[in-house]
């Protein structure tokens, strides 16, 4: 049903503005994979892999790149992964929620799939640091070919461009985004034109479309064949963005842009660079820029810089979206989310993520200093995320869609085999500099699992001293306290127990409001909950009401706005008559069974610094009372 609705929405948009949707999709979705020609063949032939720059070596590498683009992007992502949408939303966290639903009746499998999703999400953040660094560095390095003695300025100029990119994030990218599409369309047209120019010099390079050349490369050099996949995978970086950005455009515009413009332009450019290498093996030091005529070098550096900035912007925006989804699903502490557009809900800014990525990018640029050195660290995070996506989408296809195993399993095994080979080829990079994204991903995985487990333990500890709601209401009937006018809303995670904030308020103030609402916010494994399903209310008598609000993982959790949907005469949620009571827990690490002491201390630190319910639920500042309590973990 979600898939059908997303496709219908995408079809409606496409029918209204087909060209506009294609251009916008090119600008937002394909920046990362579109800038891969800047460094892929340069790394293959100059990265220390020992690939000979001769006829067989060039055609073998081009065949691997060409058929990787066909199998991984055109078949796996376009025909399978993009169909696994969660009510139109894509990305590793949306897919995790979908897989979790598919494995609802298998507890262990469900846990395993969630772990895979968290690993993929953690590695995506590592990719979000490396992509801006390697892309901008590779673009600026073109200046070294145009001007002698400028090589030592590459790192400073790259840092200025990257820092400026992160500084403008808080102001939103809506105005700049209007230019993204036309610039990237121009970029792909230039890629294609440069490729045609090179191919015309050595048309025999087109023989590489025959997969036999790739197979022959593996047979003649079996050890090198697997290792070189660690460099060939650079041509696939950004494939995950096709899925992550699906919610903005729908599957059809993304697929059409790929087959009409992006894939032909990439193939032409790679083959054009290959043709250049057949005629001049020394061009392996930078085949992308040396493919261009001398008069076009400076304009090409400028266009490349713009394209890499756009590619970096897409990855940064993807990190913001992924973080919001992870927060809603309960895997990351709540952070302040700033909307940078009044028209587009998806355009958001998260300061903590932005500055963390900026620090990581700066450290990468200063540590590696060149795109070639950084390429040695690139690929581990990308292939890891791609492998996790394949595992998750396999569960969705077999368990949720229930495709015939005889048809689905061979194809899925093919995807797993290719992704596994790419990941295995990148494992040696961990000791060559690739440890950075792995360590960053591991740290984020520990943080996410600690937060999720800690929240579960916190609810359990709170429940141990909880008072069942029916018993509390019965005691109110026997000994009624003083009631004051207005509505009191108590936020609680448990719908069947009395919130600690209510007990504290009654104990210290010895009053109750006329209407007492016990409010629980529930996040579903779907992107958006329709208004008709947002609100549940149950009256318990004595002025007590149980209210449950349902939100999706991309919904804006605006509690006051959602409460307006309540039409019960007994309840009045007008701003001047409603007071919100929150409970702030302080965790104390103890020897109780639960988590390791260091994880308990880590969770306590995360809880202390997490964004509170007040801002996250958009509660009115002057109508909130916060009461604290200590909990031993």
KAJO-V83581 format. One record per residue. N is the residue number from 0. PHI is phi in degrees with one decimal (* if undefined). OMEGA is omega in whole degrees, -180 to 180 (NA if undefined). Layout:
<<N	PHI	OMEGA> <N	PHI	OMEGA>>
This chain:
<<0	*	178> <1	-62.5	-180> <2	-63.4	-179> <3	-64.1	-178> <4	-67.0	180> <5	-66.8	-180> <6	-68.4	179> <7	-64.4	178> <8	-63.8	179> <9	-63.0	180> <10	-65.8	-180> <11	-64.3	179> <12	-63.7	-177> <13	-64.9	-180> <14	-66.9	-177> <15	-74.8	-176> <16	-138.7	-175> <17	-62.2	-179> <18	-68.1	180> <19	-61.4	179> <20	-66.9	178> <21	-63.9	-179> <22	-63.7	180> <23	-64.5	179> <24	-63.1	178> <25	-60.9	-177> <26	-69.6	-174> <27	-92.9	-168> <28	-87.3	-165> <29	-104.3	179> <30	-62.9	-175> <31	-69.1	-179> <32	-67.6	-179> <33	-72.4	178> <34	-96.8	179> <35	-61.8	178> <36	-60.3	178> <37	-62.0	-171> <38	-133.7	-173> <39	-65.4	-178> <40	-67.7	175> <41	-61.1	179> <42	-70.7	-179> <43	-60.4	-172> <44	-95.9	-179> <45	-122.6	-174> <46	-95.4	177> <47	84.2	179> <48	-84.6	178> <49	81.2	179> <50	-73.8	-179> <51	-69.7	179> <52	-88.6	178> <53	-131.0	-175> <54	-56.8	-177> <55	-67.8	-179> <56	-64.6	-179> <57	-66.2	-179> <58	-66.1	178> <59	-63.2	179> <60	-66.6	180> <61	-62.0	178> <62	-64.3	178> <63	-63.3	179> <64	-65.8	-177> <65	-61.5	-176> <66	-76.4	171> <67	-68.7	177> <68	-62.9	-179> <69	-70.3	-173> <70	-73.0	-174> <71	-75.9	-174> <72	-87.5	-173> <73	-67.4	-177> <74	-94.1	-174> <75	-64.2	-175> <76	-75.8	-175> <77	-69.0	-173> <78	-94.6	-176> <79	-121.3	-172> <80	-63.3	-178> <81	-66.9	175> <82	-83.0	-179> <83	-89.5	180> <84	-90.7	177> <85	-103.2	-174> <86	52.4	176> <87	93.7	-179> <88	-94.0	177> <89	-123.1	-179> <90	105.4	-173> <91	-63.6	-179> <92	-74.5	176> <93	-63.5	178> <94	-68.4	177> <95	-61.9	178> <96	-62.1	179> <97	-69.0	179> <98	-66.4	178> <99	-63.4	177> <100	-69.5	-179> <101	-64.4	-178> <102	-99.5	-175> <103	-58.8	-178> <104	-90.9	-178> <105	-129.1	-172> <106	-60.2	-178> <107	-66.7	178> <108	-63.1	179> <109	-61.4	178> <110	-62.3	180> <111	-61.8	-180> <112	-66.4	178> <113	-63.9	177> <114	-61.5	177> <115	-60.1	179> <116	-63.4	179> <117	-68.2	176> <118	-62.7	179> <119	-61.5	180> <120	-66.0	180> <121	-63.0	179> <122	-68.1	178> <123	-62.0	178> <124	-65.4	175> <125	-62.6	176> <126	-62.9	-179> <127	-66.2	175> <128	-85.7	-174> <129	-74.3	-176> <130	-57.6	179> <131	-61.0	-177> <132	-65.2	-176> <133	-71.7	-178> <134	-67.4	-178> <135	-67.9	178> <136	-59.0	-178> <137	-65.8	179> <138	-71.3	-177> <139	-67.2	-180> <140	-62.3	176> <141	-62.6	178> <142	-63.7	180> <143	-64.4	177> <144	-81.6	-178> <145	-88.2	-177> <146	-129.6	178> <147	-72.8	175> <148	75.4	-178> <149	-102.1	-175> <150	-57.4	-177> <151	-72.3	178> <152	-93.9	-176> <153	-62.1	-179> <154	-64.9	178> <155	-59.4	-180> <156	-65.0	179> <157	-61.8	180> <158	-64.7	179> <159	-61.9	180> <160	-62.4	-176> <161	-69.1	179> <162	-63.1	177> <163	-60.9	179> <164	-61.2	-179> <165	-71.8	-179> <166	-68.5	-178> <167	-84.6	-176> <168	-61.2	-176> <169	-66.8	179> <170	-88.8	180> <171	85.2	-177> <172	-120.9	-176> <173	-62.4	-178> <174	-68.1	179> <175	-67.2	-177> <176	-60.7	178> <177	-60.2	-178> <178	-87.0	-175> <179	-57.7	-176> <180	-58.7	180> <181	-58.5	-180> <182	-64.6	-179> <183	-70.5	174> <184	-62.1	177> <185	-60.1	180> <186	-58.2	-178> <187	-69.1	176> <188	-64.3	177> <189	-65.9	176> <190	-56.3	-180> <191	-63.2	-179> <192	-64.8	178> <193	-62.3	179> <194	-64.1	178> <195	-61.0	178> <196	-57.3	180> <197	-72.7	-177> <198	-62.4	-179> <199	-62.7	179> <200	-75.5	-179> <201	-142.2	-176> <202	-61.3	-178> <203	-63.7	180> <204	-64.1	-179> <205	-66.7	176> <206	-60.4	-177> <207	-67.8	176> <208	-71.1	176> <209	-79.5	-177> <210	-62.6	-180> <211	-58.1	-179> <212	-64.0	177> <213	-67.1	179> <214	-63.4	-180> <215	-62.5	179> <216	-60.0	179> <217	-68.0	-177> <218	-69.4	-177> <219	-71.8	-178> <220	-127.8	-174> <221	-60.3	180> <222	-66.6	179> <223	-66.4	-177> <224	-60.6	178> <225	-73.1	-178> <226	-62.9	-176> <227	-68.6	176> <228	-61.3	176> <229	-65.2	176> <230	-97.1	179> <231	-60.8	-178> <232	-63.9	177> <233	-59.9	178> <234	-71.2	-177> <235	-103.4	-178> <236	-60.5	-177> <237	102.0	179> <238	-61.6	-180> <239	-65.6	179> <240	-66.0	177> <241	-58.4	-179> <242	-81.7	-177> <243	-64.4	-177> <244	-96.0	-177> <245	-62.8	-178> <246	-63.0	-179> <247	-81.2	-171> <248	-128.8	-172> <249	90.5	-174> <250	-70.9	-172> <251	-64.0	178> <252	-60.6	179> <253	-65.3	-180> <254	-66.4	-180> <255	-63.5	179> <256	-62.2	180> <257	-65.1	-174> <258	-77.3	-177> <259	-81.7	-172> <260	-121.8	-167> <261	-67.9	-179> <262	-59.5	178> <263	-58.8	-178> <264	-65.9	180> <265	-64.5	-179> <266	-61.8	179> <267	-59.7	-177> <268	-69.7	178> <269	-61.4	-180> <270	-70.0	176> <271	-63.9	176> <272	-63.3	177> <273	-61.9	178> <274	-62.4	178> <275	-60.8	-180> <276	-67.7	177> <277	-64.0	-179> <278	-87.3	-177> <279	-144.2	-179> <280	-58.6	-180> <281	-69.8	179> <282	-71.6	180> <283	-62.2	-179> <284	-67.2	174> <285	-167.0	-173> <286	-65.0	-179> <287	-64.9	-177> <288	-72.6	180> <289	-72.5	175> <290	-70.7	-177> <291	-84.3	173> <292	-62.5	-177> <293	-58.5	-177> <294	-68.9	-177> <295	-96.2	-172> <296	-65.6	-178> <297	-62.9	176> <298	-58.3	-179> <299	-68.9	176> <300	-62.5	178> <301	-61.8	179> <302	-65.8	179> <303	-63.3	179> <304	-62.5	177> <305	-61.0	-178> <306	-65.1	-180> <307	-71.8	175> <308	-64.1	178> <309	-64.8	178> <310	-61.9	178> <311	-65.5	179> <312	-60.9	-180> <313	-63.1	-180> <314	-69.1	179> <315	-64.3	177> <316	-61.6	177> <317	-63.6	177> <318	-65.8	176> <319	-62.3	-179> <320	-64.0	179> <321	-62.2	180> <322	-64.3	180> <323	-62.4	179> <324	-62.7	-180> <325	-65.6	177> <326	-64.3	-178> <327	-64.1	-180> <328	-84.5	173> <329	87.8	-178> <330	-104.5	-179> <331	-136.0	177> <332	-58.5	-180> <333	-65.2	179> <334	-126.8	178> <335	-74.0	-179> <336	-108.9	-179> <337	-104.9	178> <338	-87.1	-176> <339	-99.0	179> <340	-143.6	177> <341	-80.4	-177> <342	-101.0	-175> <343	-108.0	-179> <344	-65.3	-175> <345	-75.2	-179> <346	-88.6	-175> <347	-129.6	178> <348	-139.1	178> <349	-123.3	-172> <350	-58.1	-177> <351	-59.9	179> <352	-69.7	-178> <353	-60.4	-177> <354	-71.2	177> <355	-64.3	177> <356	-63.3	-179> <357	-62.0	179> <358	-61.5	179> <359	-62.0	180> <360	-65.2	180> <361	-61.3	179> <362	-62.6	179> <363	-65.0	-179> <364	-64.7	-180> <365	-68.8	-177> <366	-78.4	-175> <367	-101.0	171> <368	68.6	178> <369	-151.6	180> <370	-68.1	179> <371	-64.7	178> <372	-66.9	-179> <373	-70.2	178> <374	-62.2	178> <375	-68.5	178> <376	-96.3	-174> <377	-87.5	175> <378	118.3	-179> <379	-63.2	-179> <380	-67.0	-177> <381	-64.3	-177> <382	-68.8	177> <383	-63.9	178> <384	-65.1	179> <385	-63.4	179> <386	-66.0	178> <387	-64.0	178> <388	-61.8	180> <389	-63.4	179> <390	-62.6	-178> <391	-67.1	-178> <392	-69.4	175> <393	-63.8	178> <394	-63.6	180> <395	-65.2	-178> <396	-64.4	-175> <397	-82.8	-173> <398	-97.7	-177> <399	-94.5	179> <400	-81.1	178> <401	57.6	175> <402	-68.0	179> <403	-57.9	-178> <404	-55.8	-179> <405	-62.2	179> <406	-91.4	-173> <407	-79.6	-172> <408	-60.2	179> <409	-59.0	179> <410	-65.9	-179> <411	-63.7	177> <412	-64.0	176> <413	-62.7	177> <414	-62.0	-179> <415	-63.9	179> <416	-62.4	-179> <417	-64.7	179> <418	-62.7	178> <419	-64.4	177> <420	-63.7	179> <421	-63.7	-180> <422	-66.1	179> <423	-61.8	179> <424	-66.6	-178> <425	-93.3	-180> <426	-57.9	178> <427	-59.4	180> <428	-66.9	-179> <429	-59.6	180> <430	-88.9	179> <431	-104.4	-178> <432	123.6	-179> <433	-76.0	179> <434	-67.2	-176> <435	-59.3	179> <436	-64.9	179> <437	-67.7	179> <438	-65.0	178> <439	-61.9	179> <440	-65.7	179> <441	-63.3	179> <442	-62.0	180> <443	-67.7	177> <444	-62.7	178> <445	-62.3	180> <446	-62.4	-177> <447	-66.9	-180> <448	-69.8	178> <449	-65.0	-180> <450	-64.9	-179> <451	-64.0	180> <452	-67.2	179> <453	-62.4	178> <454	-64.8	178> <455	-64.1	179> <456	-65.6	180> <457	-62.0	178> <458	-63.6	179> <459	-63.4	180> <460	-65.9	178> <461	-66.1	-179> <462	-70.6	-177> <463	-59.6	178> <464	-105.2	-177> <465	-75.6	179> <466	-108.4	179> <467	-58.0	-176> <468	-60.7	-180> <469	-59.4	179> <470	-64.8	-180> <471	-63.9	-180> <472	-65.7	177> <473	-61.7	179> <474	-67.8	177> <475	-65.2	179> <476	-64.9	-178> <477	-72.8	180> <478	-126.2	-177> <479	-67.5	176> <480	-80.2	177> <481	-70.8	-179> <482	-106.2	178> <483	-114.0	-177> <484	-69.5	175> <485	109.7	-179> <486	-118.7	176> <487	-106.5	180> <488	-109.4	179> <489	-108.1	178> <490	-81.3	-178> <491	-147.3	179> <492	-83.4	-178> <493	-106.8	-178> <494	-77.5	-174> <495	-113.8	-179> <496	-129.3	-180> <497	-80.5	180> <498	-62.9	178> <499	-63.2	180> <500	-62.0	178> <501	-66.4	180> <502	-63.7	179> <503	-64.8	-180> <504	-62.9	-180> <505	-68.1	-179> <506	-67.7	-174> <507	-88.3	-177> <508	-96.9	176> <509	56.5	176> <510	-141.2	172> <511	-130.7	175> <512	-76.4	180> <513	-61.8	176> <514	-115.7	179> <515	-117.4	-178> <516	-110.5	175> <517	-95.5	-170> <518	-104.6	175> <519	-122.1	177> <520	-101.3	-178> <521	-115.8	177> <522	-103.5	-179> <523	-91.5	177> <524	-84.7	177> <525	-129.2	-176> <526	-65.1	-174> <527	-136.3	175> <528	-104.6	-180> <529	-64.2	-179> <530	-54.2	-178> <531	-66.0	-179> <532	-105.8	-174> <533	-69.9	-163> <534	-119.4	170> <535	-126.7	-180> <536	-138.3	179> <537	-141.1	180> <538	-87.6	-179> <539	-112.6	-178> <540	84.7	-179> <541	57.1	178> <542	78.6	-180> <543	-99.8	-179> <544	-135.9	173> <545	-101.4	-179> <546	-122.0	176> <547	-120.7	177> <548	-105.6	-179> <549	-107.3	177> <550	-130.5	172> <551	-89.9	-174> <552	-79.6	170> <553	-120.9	177> <554	-71.2	172> <555	-84.8	-175> <556	-78.7	179> <557	-91.5	-175> <558	-65.7	179> <559	-57.2	179> <560	-67.6	180> <561	-67.2	-179> <562	-67.2	177> <563	-65.8	180> <564	-74.1	-179> <565	-75.9	-177> <566	-115.1	177> <567	-71.8	-179> <568	-65.2	-176> <569	-72.9	-176> <570	-106.1	179> <571	-126.4	-179> <572	-102.4	177> <573	-61.4	-171> <574	-53.7	-175> <575	-81.2	-180> <576	-111.8	-175> <577	-113.1	176> <578	-121.3	-179> <579	-104.2	179> <580	-110.3	-179> <581	-117.5	176> <582	-111.9	177> <583	-110.1	-177> <584	-90.9	172> <585	-109.8	-175> <586	-88.1	176> <587	-117.5	179> <588	-65.1	-178> <589	-144.2	180> <590	-91.6	178> <591	-64.9	-179> <592	-67.7	-180> <593	173.6	178> <594	-119.6	174> <595	-61.9	-176> <596	-58.5	-179> <597	-67.3	177> <598	-73.1	176> <599	-63.7	178> <600	-64.8	178> <601	-63.2	179> <602	-63.1	179> <603	-59.7	178> <604	-64.6	180> <605	-64.0	-180> <606	-65.5	-179> <607	-65.1	-175> <608	-99.0	-180> <609	-71.6	176> <610	-66.5	-176> <611	-72.6	179> <612	-62.6	-174> <613	-57.1	-178> <614	-78.8	-176> <615	-64.3	-179> <616	-94.3	176> <617	58.9	-180> <618	-80.0	179> <619	-67.4	-173> <620	-59.1	-174> <621	-89.3	-180> <622	-126.9	-176> <623	-121.5	173> <624	-121.4	-177> <625	-111.9	-180> <626	-121.4	-175> <627	-99.2	176> <628	-150.9	179> <629	-102.2	-178> <630	-131.8	174> <631	-87.8	-180> <632	-90.4	NA>>
